[in-house]
Amino acid sequence: MLDVIDSRYFYLHNGVVSYLFDLLPNQQLEHLYYGADLGNLDRDDLSYISLHINKASGTVKFSKEIKNFSLADRMQEYPTYGTSDFREGAVSLETGETYLYPDFKYDHFKIEKGKKREMAQPASYGNGSETITIYLKDVERQLELELSYSIFENLTAIVRKAKIINHGQQEIKVKNLQSGVLDLPNSDYNFLQLSGAWVKERHITTRPLTQGITKIESLRGASSHQENPFIALVDKNVTNDTGTIYASNLIYSGNFVSQVEVDEWGQSRLMTGINPATFCWKLAPNEEFCTPESVLFYTSHGFNGLMRQTHTFAKNHVIDQKWQKQERPIVINNWEATYFDFDEKKLMKLATQAKELGIECFVLDDGWFGKRDSDNSSLGNWTVDTRKFPQGLAHFSGQVHRLKMKFGLWFEPEMVSPDTELYQEHPDWIVRHPYSRYSVGRRQYVLDFANPEVVENIYEQMATVIKEAKVDYIKWDMNRNITEAYSPYLHSLNHPQGEFFHRYIQGVYQLYAKLLTTFPNLLIEGCASGGGRFDLGILFYSPQIWPSDDSDAAERLDIMSGTLLAYPLSTFSNHVSAVPNDQVKRVTNLKFRQEVACFGPLGYELDLNKLSTTEKEEIKEWIKWYKKNRNLLVNGIFDQLLKFDPAQNVYAWSVSNSNKQIIGFYRKFARPNESLDQYFPLKHLNSRKQYQINGRQTVAGRVLQKYGLREPYQFNASNPDTAQVSGDFQSYLYQIKAIDRKI
Ligand code: DGJ
């Protein structure tokens, strides 16, 4: 998988992808290729690929021997700005007031097999992986740069990170250190991003690349509702199953930047990492700084090919693999059922009803602690509100457990309300600038998680509750962005405030790591006012995330279609909620809501006691069916059957394993004289097997593969007589199952 040829060419390949780089005449690293596997390469192949045809005119004297050389048009692995290359660089450093133009030259390399899963930082892992680290030195400035590249079995993913070490006597400031760079020889792509806002996260947005910088970023202290670190460069003729896509993501949850710069020759430079706009890290002599990991993906098989890569990578190399074997419980969450208005009796009624319907876990949301009857109080005081639970939380959770249900509990660990002892005793534990002007969000302050003492305090409080109430599941929320970022703790240590955002998110990871080390069986669901922190950093610890505060099934079609480009089905908490829906006031039928929510981990978030007997029966039957198909719906292979369109009205999703396929068709609005008159060739079937469609018709696998599934006009708006479902917000499912008859 990893070849080093003539101590000059570094070649990562695994039968599905190749990544090749070499040494430039000035001993920096040149990027040569990332794409479809090139197989074994000999010296002739390598010299052919590395032949450079000069585009740039100006040259630089790098040394006595290298006089006429320029970096301006070179594809590079880790470029620095300012020495003939005027594109943005991946690293910028300063000493005192002086900007450095570092000159990192190749020194040696190291190859390691396998990558352990270490809790301290979110990072990729995998036994079958191999990692090459290239050590580069800037002798004059006594700096070392380590660039690591990992490759995994059967995947096109290449994971990168960078580390800088100060071997000199002088303190330096790291102003920028990107995680990954990909220089490409062309720019004929659309830039795809997952954009949105609160209650409409991760919608697919595309725009063509043009000369200059196209970028997305977050400066909010979290990866954000507005942008996601995931980006893709997509062939202009891409379809669901054909076309080249290069994509990138970060295993990180804080301020990030993901950008592509197109130069005057139409070459593209993709870079991703911590956002330099809010970053400045002090590196004293002998100190080092390491970036989070970035991941590159490649496919020539369109959006479905991309999802095969991003999903497998997240499931097998980021999220703890144990969550593929352990079933995700079907939850009832009381938030939209009660909001803050509950007591033990009311909740027990909900839990008992949930149990009768087959629900497996009761999640007690916001409002169980302190004196929290609205969102303006008690965060940071993680002791039970005895007005609501007179016999304590352990008593309530005991009753839930007696129903043979798991018990889940909401926390917002990173926040504090002004009315708490925690705030009053430790006013210096919050993120707050010494200015008199400051902004408060949701009437709460952000705790200074850069300070380990703060993290320890919250850990102790949470651990006490988890132990006492035998909590099985946590919903970890985070409901405001960080404004006027300033850490009194960093100030006391004389560290630059530019370290704050990164140290804050490290504190978040530290709390996750401590909780999961003490309580290894805990399932932590991520959340940040819905999907404000849906990223690979959080998924490293939380196998699933509440994707949006918008629980309307029609809205979720877009949110999920976007999110699925980067993250697998198993990462969604999909809740069926009441109608009219609380966010958009839309009324949809229960069948539609359940058929959308079943793609991934299923849950309910409504007052079940208000439902009619027929609705309860419908839910009961649905849950029985879901349990039989849960493994497929959570861990199966996902495909989009209809092409993404910004004005999409009909969606077709499929999820498959070797024996079974479930296909969901969803339509938002009925339109006159419209028909989905299509054939859907199905993938992942065995051509030698027979399949049964919805327990009735039997068809050969090869017919379904080649001729396709006939969409039998269920939405046939052009002919109301043959339409089996009509009206807005309709759906139907196909279940295609292999039967024991070989042909
Ligand atoms: C925001 C979350 O996204 C909701 O699901 C709910 O937990 C509220 N916070 C509680 O305050």
Residues whose N, C-alpha, C, O or C-beta is under 5 A from the ligand:
A	BS01	DGJ	W335 D365 D366 D477 C527 S529 G530 D549
